[in-house]
Amino acid sequence: MSVWIKEGCCGDLIPRMQKAHGKLTELYAVRGKDLYVSSRRDGKHRSGSFHYNGCAEDILDYAKIVSLLDIKHALGRDFDVVEYDWGYHVEYDPEPKP
């Protein structure tokens, strides 16, 4: 399977996010689907966004080929995953969670 990165979507990810990206790629590949990355360090994000320091990426998945729970389970507690109608926002955030 392939990884598609939106034109203009640029910027390196920190090593922990690179590893997470690999796990996301595997989750889609075992389902026979491509992974579509729509944002990393590019674009406009809220102030303080984890995108700007390479700790976040957005995945397009309108059909929810991979579930929110599958992603959270694969990445672990150090990652926050937010589901939107267009897909998922994934960020490395090792801060303690309540």
Backbone as a printed PyTorch tensor [residue, N CA C, xyz], in Angstrom:
tensor([[[  0.8300,  -1.1690,   0.0000],
         [  0.0000,   0.0000,   0.0000],
         [  0.8840,   1.2460,   0.0000]],

        [[  0.2880,   2.3690,  -0.2660],
         [  1.0360,   3.6170,  -0.4160],
         [  0.6910,   4.6250,   0.6730]],

        [[  1.6060,   5.5580,   0.8390],
         [  1.3670,   6.7200,   1.6950],
         [  1.3060,   7.9280,   0.7710]],

        [[  0.2240,   8.6640,   0.8670],
         [  0.0380,   9.8700,   0.0660],
         [  0.1410,  11.0730,   0.9890]],

        [[  0.9680,  12.0320,   0.5950],
         [  1.1280,  13.2470,   1.3860],
         [  0.6950,  14.4190,   0.5120]],

        [[ -0.2510,  15.1950,   1.0150],
         [ -0.8130,  16.3190,   0.2600],
         [  0.2910,  17.2380,  -0.2450]],

        [[  0.1400,  17.6810,  -1.4870],
         [  1.0930,  18.6150,  -2.0610],
         [  1.2000,  19.8460,  -1.1690]],

        [[  2.4170,  20.2430,  -0.8850],
         [  2.6380,  21.3850,  -0.0150],
         [  2.7060,  21.0210,   1.4570]],

        [[  2.3490,  19.7940,   1.7730],
         [  2.4240,  19.3030,   3.1530],
         [  3.8850,  18.9750,   3.4220]],

        [[  4.4910,  19.7380,   4.2810],
         [  5.9280,  19.5750,   4.4360],
         [  6.3330,  19.6260,   5.9020]],

        [[  7.6080,  19.4150,   6.1060],
         [  8.1650,  19.4970,   7.4410],
         [  8.4110,  18.1330,   8.0380]],

        [[  9.5070,  18.0470,   8.7420],
         [  9.8700,  16.7930,   9.3820],
         [  9.0600,  16.5710,  10.6430]],

        [[  8.9020,  15.3120,  10.9660],
         [  8.2960,  14.9230,  12.2340],
         [  9.4100,  14.5690,  13.2060]],

        [[  9.1700,  14.7650,  14.4960],
         [ 10.1380,  14.3140,  15.4900],
         [ 10.1730,  12.7840,  15.4530]],

        [[ 11.2460,  12.1630,  15.9610],
         [ 11.3570,  10.7020,  15.8890],
         [ 10.1570,   9.9300,  16.4410]],

        [[  9.5810,  10.3610,  17.5580],
         [  8.4150,   9.6360,  18.1080],
         [  7.2250,   9.6900,  17.1550]],

        [[  7.0390,  10.8200,  16.4650],
         [  5.9560,  10.9340,  15.4850],
         [  6.2770,  10.1330,  14.2310]],

        [[  7.5540,  10.0470,  13.8650],
         [  7.9270,   9.2100,  12.7200],
         [  7.5590,   7.7560,  12.9950]],

        [[  7.8260,   7.3050,  14.2100],
         [  7.4700,   5.9380,  14.5910],
         [  5.9480,   5.7570,  14.5740]],

        [[  5.2200,   6.7460,  15.0780],
         [  3.7530,   6.6850,  15.0650],
         [  3.2400,   6.6470,  13.6330]],

        [[  3.8490,   7.4330,  12.7510],
         [  3.4550,   7.4360,  11.3420],
         [  3.6330,   6.0380,  10.7410]],

        [[  4.7190,   5.3690,  11.1120],
         [  4.9310,   3.9960,  10.6510],
         [  3.8330,   3.0590,  11.1280]],

        [[  3.4170,   3.2180,  12.3710],
         [  2.3340,   2.3790,  12.9060],
         [  1.0160,   2.6710,  12.1950]],

        [[  0.7590,   3.9510,  11.9020],
         [ -0.4510,   4.3100,  11.1620],
         [ -0.4240,   3.6860,   9.7680]],

        [[  0.7280,   3.7480,   9.1260],
         [  0.8710,   3.1460,   7.8000],
         [  0.5370,   1.6630,   7.8500]],

        [[  1.0300,   0.9690,   8.8760],
         [  0.7480,  -0.4650,   9.0370],
         [ -0.7410,  -0.7180,   9.2550]],

        [[ -1.4000,   0.1090,  10.0730],
         [ -2.8310,  -0.0690,  10.3350],
         [ -3.6450,   0.0010,   9.0450]],

        [[ -3.2890,   0.9190,   8.1680],
         [ -4.0090,   1.0400,   6.8980],
         [ -3.6070,  -0.0800,   5.9370]],

        [[ -2.3270,  -0.4290,   5.9060],
         [ -1.8460,  -1.4600,   4.9800],
         [ -2.4920,  -2.8170,   5.2430]],

        [[ -2.6520,  -3.2010,   6.5040],
         [ -3.2590,  -4.5100,   6.7950],
         [ -4.7230,  -4.5430,   6.3720]],

        [[ -5.3060,  -3.3800,   6.1510],
         [ -6.6900,  -3.3050,   5.6580],
         [ -6.7340,  -3.1070,   4.1450]],

        [[ -5.5370,  -3.1260,   3.5200],
         [ -5.4600,  -2.9720,   2.0770],
         [ -5.7270,  -1.5590,   1.5920]],

        [[ -5.4720,  -0.5770,   2.4440],
         [ -5.7830,   0.8190,   2.1160],
         [ -4.5470,   1.7030,   2.1970]],

        [[ -4.5780,   2.7780,   1.4300],
         [ -3.5140,   3.7690,   1.4700],
         [ -3.7280,   4.7210,   2.6420]],

        [[ -2.6450,   5.3400,   3.0800],
         [ -2.6850,   6.3520,   4.1370],
         [ -2.5450,   7.7240,   3.4790]],

        [[ -3.4290,   8.6490,   3.8320],
         [ -3.4170,   9.9990,   3.2790],
         [ -3.1130,  11.0050,   4.3840]],

        [[ -1.9660,  11.6970,   4.2670],
         [ -1.5690,  12.7240,   5.2340],
         [ -1.9430,  14.0820,   4.6480]],

        [[ -2.7270,  14.8560,   5.3920],
         [ -3.1720,  16.1550,   4.8710],
         [ -2.4600,  17.3440,   5.5060]],

        [[ -1.7860,  17.1330,   6.6340],
         [ -1.1200,  18.2630,   7.2710],
         [ -0.0330,  17.7830,   8.2280]],

        [[  1.0580,  18.5290,   8.2320],
         [  2.1330,  18.3430,   9.2150],
         [  2.4860,  19.7290,   9.7480]],

        [[  3.6590,  20.2460,   9.3700],
         [  4.0650,  21.5840,   9.8360],
         [  3.4960,  22.7030,   8.9670]],

        [[  2.8360,  22.3430,   7.8990],
         [  2.3100,  23.3210,   6.9610],
         [  0.9620,  23.8640,   7.4120]],

        [[  0.4460,  24.8120,   6.6740],
         [ -0.9100,  25.3000,   6.9170],
         [ -1.0070,  26.2200,   8.1150]],

        [[ -2.2500,  26.5190,   8.4440],
         [ -2.5280,  27.3920,   9.5800],
         [ -3.2030,  26.5750,  10.6650]],

        [[ -2.6330,  26.6450,  11.8380],
         [ -3.1510,  25.9100,  12.9860],
         [ -3.2760,  26.8770,  14.1540]],

        [[ -3.9800,  26.4720,  15.1670],
         [ -4.1660,  27.3390,  16.3290],
         [ -2.8180,  27.6240,  16.9950]],

        [[ -2.7630,  28.6980,  17.7220],
         [ -1.5550,  29.0520,  18.4520],
         [ -1.1960,  27.9190,  19.4060]],

        [[  0.0640,  27.5530,  19.4500],
         [  0.5070,  26.4790,  20.3270],
         [  0.2890,  25.0900,  19.7630]],

        [[ -0.1450,  25.0040,  18.5130],
         [ -0.4040,  23.7040,  17.8930],
         [  0.8530,  22.8390,  17.8750]],

        [[  0.6680,  21.5590,  18.0790],
         [  1.7710,  20.6040,  18.0260],
         [  2.2730,  20.4010,  16.5930]],

        [[  1.5100,  20.8710,  15.6010],
         [  1.9510,  20.7670,  14.2040],
         [  3.2580,  21.5220,  13.9930]],

        [[  3.3870,  22.6850,  14.6000],
         [  4.5170,  23.5630,  14.3180],
         [  5.8620,  23.0170,  14.7870]],

        [[  5.8660,  22.1000,  15.7340],
         [  7.1450,  21.5430,  16.1970],
         [  7.3450,  20.0950,  15.7560]],

        [[  6.5510,  19.6420,  14.7850],
         [  6.7390,  18.2970,  14.2410],
         [  6.1600,  17.1950,  15.1000]],

        [[  5.2500,  17.5550,  16.0020],
         [  4.6570,  16.5740,  16.9170],
         [  3.2300,  16.1910,  16.5380]],

        [[  2.7800,  16.5440,  15.3140],
         [  1.4020,  16.2160,  14.9300],
         [  1.2800,  16.0630,  13.4240]],

        [[  0.3090,  15.2510,  13.0240],
         [ -0.0850,  15.1740,  11.6260],
         [ -1.5670,  14.8360,  11.5550]],

        [[ -2.1770,  15.2110,  10.4360],
         [ -3.5890,  14.9350,  10.2110],
         [ -3.7190,  13.8700,   9.1320]],

        [[ -4.6270,  12.9310,   9.3590],
         [ -4.8660,  11.8120,   8.4540],
         [ -6.2770,  11.9320,   7.8920]],

        [[ -6.3930,  11.9480,   6.5640],
         [ -7.7160,  11.9520,   5.9360],
         [ -8.2790,  10.5400,   5.9400]],

        [[ -9.4790,  10.3950,   6.4630],
         [-10.1370,   9.0870,   6.4940],
         [-11.6340,   9.3000,   6.7170]],

        [[-12.3120,   9.7810,   5.6860],
         [-13.7510,  10.0520,   5.7940],
         [-14.5370,   8.7930,   6.1280]],

        [[-14.1050,   7.6430,   5.5930],
         [-14.8380,   6.3820,   5.7780],
         [-14.5190,   5.7020,   7.1050]],

        [[-13.5700,   6.2330,   7.8550],
         [-13.1370,   5.6450,   9.1320],
         [-12.7380,   4.1800,   8.9220]],

        [[-11.8320,   3.9860,   7.9530],
         [-11.3070,   2.6570,   7.6430],
         [-10.6430,   2.0610,   8.8730]],

        [[ -9.9230,   2.8970,   9.6050],
         [ -9.3070,   2.4950,  10.8680],
         [-10.0540,   3.2430,  11.9710]],

        [[-10.4110,   2.5480,  13.0230],
         [-11.1960,   3.1810,  14.0890],
         [-10.3180,   4.0080,  15.0270]],

        [[-10.9530,   4.9420,  15.6940],
         [-10.2830,   5.7570,  16.7020],
         [ -9.6400,   4.8660,  17.7650]],

        [[-10.3570,   3.8650,  18.2220],
         [ -9.8240,   2.9660,  19.2530],
         [ -8.6210,   2.1810,  18.7580]],

        [[ -8.6430,   1.7430,  17.5010],
         [ -7.4920,   1.0210,  16.9470],
         [ -6.2530,   1.9070,  16.9180]],

        [[ -6.4340,   3.1650,  16.5360],
         [ -5.2970,   4.0860,  16.4900],
         [ -4.7680,   4.3510,  17.8930]],

        [[ -5.6580,   4.6470,  18.8260],
         [ -5.2290,   4.9040,  20.2040],
         [ -4.5030,   3.6970,  20.7930]],

        [[ -5.0100,   2.5120,  20.5330],
         [ -4.3790,   1.2920,  21.0520],
         [ -2.9840,   1.1050,  20.4430]],

        [[ -2.8530,   1.3380,  19.1560],
         [ -1.5670,   1.1450,  18.4770],
         [ -0.5160,   2.1530,  18.9260]],

        [[ -0.9290,   3.3790,  19.2140],
         [  0.0360,   4.4310,  19.5400],
         [  0.3360,   4.5540,  21.0260]],

        [[ -0.6040,   4.2430,  21.8730],
         [ -0.3520,   4.2910,  23.3100],
         [ -0.6940,   5.6250,  23.9510]],

        [[ -0.4560,   5.6950,  25.2640],
         [ -0.8920,   6.8290,  26.0920],
         [ -0.1720,   8.1460,  25.8010]],

        [[  0.9930,   8.1010,  25.1990],
         [  1.7290,   9.3410,  24.9360],
         [  1.1950,  10.1110,  23.7290]],

        [[  0.1790,   9.5620,  23.0740],
         [ -0.3880,  10.1970,  21.8830],
         [ -1.8430,  10.5520,  22.1160]],

        [[ -2.2150,  11.7450,  21.6620],
         [ -3.6140,  12.1620,  21.6580],
         [ -4.1250,  11.9940,  20.2360]],

        [[ -5.3060,  11.4110,  20.1060],
         [ -5.9290,  11.2280,  18.7970],
         [ -7.3300,  11.8150,  18.8760]],

        [[ -7.6160,  12.7430,  17.9660],
         [ -8.9220,  13.3860,  17.9310],
         [ -9.5900,  13.0150,  16.6140]],

        [[-10.8310,  12.5460,  16.7120],
         [-11.5810,  12.1620,  15.5190],
         [-12.4190,  13.3460,  15.0290]],

        [[-12.3550,  13.5880,  13.7350],
         [-13.1690,  14.6050,  13.0710],
         [-13.9450,  13.9300,  11.9460]],

        [[-14.8710,  14.6500,  11.3290],
         [-15.6170,  14.0400,  10.2290],
         [-14.7050,  13.7230,   9.0410]],

        [[-13.6100,  14.4500,   8.8780],
         [-12.6820,  14.2380,   7.7720],
         [-11.5930,  13.2150,   8.0740]],

        [[-11.4160,  12.8260,   9.3160],
         [-10.3560,  11.8790,   9.6620],
         [ -9.8580,  12.0690,  11.0810]],

        [[ -8.5250,  12.0580,  11.2560],
         [ -7.9350,  12.0790,  12.5930],
         [ -6.7930,  13.0820,  12.7050]],

        [[ -6.7170,  13.7230,  13.8460],
         [ -5.5660,  14.5300,  14.2360],
         [ -4.7980,  13.6790,  15.2380]],

        [[ -3.5140,  13.4650,  14.9720],
         [ -2.6740,  12.6290,  15.8350],
         [ -1.5120,  13.4840,  16.3200]],

        [[ -1.3020,  13.5180,  17.6530],
         [ -0.1920,  14.3030,  18.1800],
         [  0.5060,  13.5710,  19.3160]],

        [[  1.8150,  13.7870,  19.3680],
         [  2.6240,  13.2570,  20.4580],
         [  2.5480,  14.2530,  21.6020]],

        [[  1.9880,  13.8120,  22.7210],
         [  1.7950,  14.6650,  23.8940],
         [  1.9550,  13.7950,  25.1370]],

        [[  3.2030,  13.6290,  25.6090],
         [  3.4480,  12.7110,  26.7270],
         [  3.0330,  13.2340,  28.0970]],

        [[  2.3950,  14.4030,  28.1510],
         [  1.9420,  14.9330,  29.4390],
         [  0.9660,  13.9580,  30.0900]],

        [[  1.0100,  13.8490,  31.4190],
         [  0.0810,  12.9430,  32.1140],
         [ -1.3740,  13.2870,  31.8040]],

        [[ -2.1700,  12.2640,  31.6140],
         [ -3.5970,  12.4330,  31.3310],
         [ -4.3910,  12.1350,  32.5990]],

        [[ -5.4960,  12.8410,  32.7960],
         [ -6.3130,  12.5820,  34.0010],
         [ -6.9670,  11.2120,  33.9590]]])
